């Protein structure tokens, strides 16, 4: 499993907590993830201490018991996202990921740094992410 993929998926997952609602509808557009993902409003979740803590803990944990269904379903997609380096992502998905990463970094810097230290202690994964998708304003 590539560390780059883990970085991308864990941080993206923090902002894409509602992603699986679209997955339930099997609303794929060709070879891309659902456009419904683009409509997810992650800010209320990031702004809610209780929800954000629960989602973050579930996304970083090995076990999924007691985790919201959104998280468990999204985690099923992580291997595919890692393996393909988000090949099914539309440019709009990448823009949404970056928007979320920047929002999390600005609003929850300590949480952002905690995830970064666990998944990317040297910063190499962020550099690789930014090389492929552009810089993150953080």
Steps between C-alpha positions, in 0.01 A plus 500: 500500500652830398532768763393751236172318465446487874566874526262577219225275626518579870498874448245478224286280719494765769320729262306235311311355794175498311646339193335165540151638482563541130669159485182341635318630195759336272513831318827459314568706193696278260838434650471778759374531854151646537451868431277499808821500705554855381183611676612385844523785747787394725524829691220428750669169587843657537345776711326253733745380765314180584442390140845589382666313786294187436567499126872565545535223759316255278702589193830455683396185688552145380162392636170629372269388777296789628588718201240681290395316186634788290852431625486123466374524143757762405781293650405222258602732218840582649687206342375597154587866552847406623566255219387734224617828658148634464477408132118509513502853640376777278688831515206626704557224757863605536393863544253389769773297675734798498227732626432259784866454588547874513187546712606228742849647521363847572222400741656195667872548468581271795296216348656559160846484654410186698398317183803634315736378774343154494477460123769732365765585759761605241261706285588292194140397437372856507770598249397212271132593537577863415715400203209308352206720607644844584586670825289500813470843664565409856 
